[in-house]
Amino acid sequence: MPLSPAKTPVAGHGDVQVDGNASGEVMGPAIVGGNIRYRHGITDQLALTGDLGFARAQNGDNFDGEPWAALGRAGVQRSTELNEDLDGALFAGVGGGYAPAAAGWLSADTGVVVTGDNRHVRPVVVLDAYASQPFATKVFAVDDEMLRMPRTFGVQGVVGFELGPKRSAVLIGMAVSRLWAVATDVQDAQSETFFGLGGGVRFDTLQ
């Protein structure tokens, strides 16, 4: 859930965001996760970003293997002032992860974020698209169904708020994602809709 403000740190400065989220299908399996993001200003409108995180499938005792994954991402964010009340930014990144029960994968994403510029309450709206390519996949079982991690494509919308001073804010938001999975040798192609809730804190780093 890329719930970060559009405005980037000024050149030579950075900020850190720590967040957590839960997502899943209606009446279906859920995933919980956490993430640490660092943004560093290269210019006053351009920042490099780095993420480290984890995710865990919440599927009771019906998962065959360890239901967790480690995640990483590197990206770039370009911001601009849309008007006196709104900031906008384009972002893109590449990353990947590893799940012991299933596979490793590489991913790429791109999107746009718009945030308000109020002193204490700032809305955040994000639209993004992403894709992943697994490698060294393994067959695993969930509820006696045999699965293999597929190639996936998705789009996501996030709506939330950043609350408090801009130097040390609290973020809350909700997301809706549509995911398309390519067929593998043990499962058909499918698409699913996921809903998510997330929150975190962001603060400027000491210089």
C-alpha positions in Angstrom: 0.0 0.0 0.0 2.1 3.0 -1.3 0.6 5.6 1.1 3.3 8.2 1.1 2.9 12.0 0.4 3.5 13.4 -3.0 5.9 16.1 -1.8 9.5 14.7 -1.6 12.2 15.6 0.9 14.3 18.6 -0.1 17.8 17.9 -1.5 20.1 16.2 1.0 17.3 15.4 3.4 15.2 12.3 4.0 12.3 10.8 5.8 11.4 7.4 7.2 8.0 5.7 7.2 7.0 2.6 9.2 3.6 1.1 8.4 1.5 -2.0 8.6 -1.5 -3.3 6.6 -4.0 -6.1 6.2 -5.7 -7.1 2.9 -7.7 -9.9 1.5 -10.7 -11.1 -0.4 -14.2 -10.8 0.9 -14.8 -14.1 2.9 -11.4 -15.3 1.7 -7.8 -15.5 2.8 -6.0 -12.5 4.2 -2.5 -11.2 4.2 -0.9 -9.0 6.9 2.3 -7.2 6.4 4.7 -4.4 7.5 7.1 -2.1 5.7 9.9 0.4 6.3 10.4 3.1 3.6 13.2 5.6 3.3 13.1 8.5 0.9 16.1 10.7 0.2 15.9 14.0 -1.7 18.3 14.2 -4.7 16.9 17.6 -5.7 14.0 19.5 -4.1 11.6 17.6 -6.5 13.3 14.2 -7.0 13.8 11.5 -4.4 15.1 8.0 -4.3 13.1 5.5 -2.3 13.9 2.1 -0.7 11.6 -0.4 1.0 12.0 -3.4 3.2 9.0 -5.4 4.3 7.4 -8.7 5.1 4.0 -10.3 4.5 2.3 -13.3 6.0 -0.7 -15.3 4.7 -3.4 -15.8 7.4 -5.0 -19.1 6.3 -5.2 -21.0 9.6 -3.6 -24.5 9.6 -4.5 -25.1 5.9 -1.3 -23.8 4.4 1.4 -26.3 3.4 4.7 -24.7 4.5 5.8 -21.4 6.0 3.2 -18.7 5.0 5.5 -15.7 5.0 7.5 -13.6 2.5 10.3 -11.1 2.6 10.0 -8.0 0.3 12.3 -5.3 -1.1 12.0 -2.4 -3.5 14.0 0.5 -4.9 12.4 3.4 -6.7 12.2 7.0 -7.7 9.6 9.7 -7.0 9.3 13.0 -8.9 7.1 15.7 -7.3 5.5 18.9 -8.5 3.2 21.5 -7.0 -0.2 21.3 -8.8 -1.6 24.4 -7.2 -1.5 26.2 -3.8 -3.6 23.4 -2.2 -2.3 20.2 -4.0 1.0 18.4 -4.6 1.4 15.7 -7.2 4.1 13.1 -8.0 4.9 10.3 -10.4 6.7 7.2 -9.0 8.2 4.0 -10.3 10.1 1.1 -8.8 11.5 -2.4 -9.2 11.7 -5.0 -6.5 11.0 -8.5 -5.5 10.6 -11.0 -2.7 11.0 -14.5 -1.5 8.5 -16.9 0.0 10.0 -20.2 1.3 6.9 -22.2 0.5 6.4 -20.9 -3.0 9.1 -19.0 -4.9 11.0 -15.9 -5.5 9.8 -13.1 -7.8 10.7 -9.9 -9.4 8.3 -7.0 -9.8 7.8 -3.5 -11.2 5.4 -0.7 -10.5 4.4 2.8 -11.6 1.8 5.3 -10.5 0.7 8.7 -9.5 0.0 10.3 -6.1 -1.8 13.5 -5.2 -1.9 14.9 -1.7 -3.3 18.0 0.0 -1.1 20.8 1.5 -3.1 21.6 4.6 -1.1 22.1 7.8 -2.7 19.3 9.8 -5.1 17.2 7.6 -3.9 16.2 4.1 -5.9 13.8 1.9 -3.8 11.2 -0.1 -5.0 9.6 -3.4 -2.8 7.0 -5.2 -3.3 5.1 -8.5 -0.8 2.5 -9.5 -0.2 -0.5 -11.7 2.2 -3.4 -11.1 3.4 -6.7 -12.4 5.4 -9.6 -11.1 7.4 -12.5 -12.6 8.1 -15.5 -10.3 11.2 -17.7 -10.6 12.3 -21.1 -9.2 8.7 -21.8 -8.3 7.5 -24.7 -6.1 4.1 -26.4 -6.0 2.4 -25.9 -2.6 -1.0 -26.7 -1.1 -3.7 -24.6 0.4 -6.9 -26.4 1.6 -5.7 -29.5 -0.4 -5.6 -27.4 -3.6 -2.3 -27.6 -5.4 -0.9 -24.2 -6.4 2.1 -22.6 -8.1 3.0 -18.9 -7.9 1.8 -17.4 -11.2 2.8 -14.3 -13.2 0.6 -11.5 -12.1 -0.6 -8.0 -13.2 -2.7 -5.6 -11.1 -4.0 -2.1 -10.6 -4.7 -0.4 -7.3 -6.4 2.7 -5.9 -5.6 4.0 -2.4 -7.5 6.8 -0.5 -6.3 8.0 2.9 -5.1 10.9 5.0 -1.9 12.2 6.5 -2.6 13.7 9.9 -0.4 16.0 12.0 2.6 18.2 11.3 4.4 17.5 8.0 7.6 16.7 9.7 6.1 13.8 11.8 2.7 12.6 10.5 0.4 9.7 11.0 -1.0 8.0 7.9 -4.2 5.9 7.5 -5.8 4.6 4.3 -7.8 2.0 2.5 -7.0 0.3 -0.9 -8.9 -1.6 -3.6 -6.8 -3.8 -5.9 -7.7 -5.9 -8.9 -5.2 -8.7 -9.6 -4.9 -10.9 -12.7 -3.0 -14.2 -12.5 -1.7 -16.2 -15.5 -2.4 -19.9 -15.7 0.3 -22.3 -14.5 0.6 -26.1 -15.0 -1.5 -26.7 -11.8 -4.1 -23.9 -11.9 -6.2 -21.9 -14.3 -5.9 -18.2 -15.0 -8.0 -16.1 -12.6 -8.7 -12.6 -11.3 -9.5 -11.4 -7.8 -10.4 -8.2 -6.0 -8.6 -7.4 -2.8 -9.5 -4.8 -0.1 -6.9 -3.4 2.3 -6.5 -1.2 5.4 -3.2 0.3 6.4 -1.6 2.9 8.7 1.8 4.1 9.7 4.0 7.0 10.9 6.4 9.1 8.9 9.1 11.4 10.3 12.0 13.4 9.0 15.4 12.0 9.6 18.1 13.9 11.6 20.6 15.6 9.4 
